[in-house]
């Protein structure tokens, strides 16, 4: 029998991971008045390792996000920050709900090539930007 390929990230992250809920918006559409409307949502349960955001990382964030940023999450699940599309239609970043609070995925770094995980910054979604 051949051993299954297991990455170090899967072992390390999964050992300390907690269950969170990921809500993802579909592509936005324009209303008749020209305003962007968020797309339909899908919600799934994923696991992620949560860490408080350190001061050094906080200082690298834009001022509007800096005050709302709370955690760094490492996960082997698919998580996405807000992105524009080729047509200019905005796609909202994922929302992560953990311990009764909802956080906006501000930034994600796909490090799958370096260990099969994603690192993202979570900003308090209930606070004003």
Secondary structure, 3 states (H helix, E strand, C coil): CCCCCCCHHHHHHHHHCEEEEEEEECCCEECCCCCEECCCEEEEEEEEEEEECCHHHHHCCCHHHHCCEEEEEEECCCCCCCEECCCCCEECCCEEEECCEEEEEEEEEECHHHCCCEEEEEEECCCCC
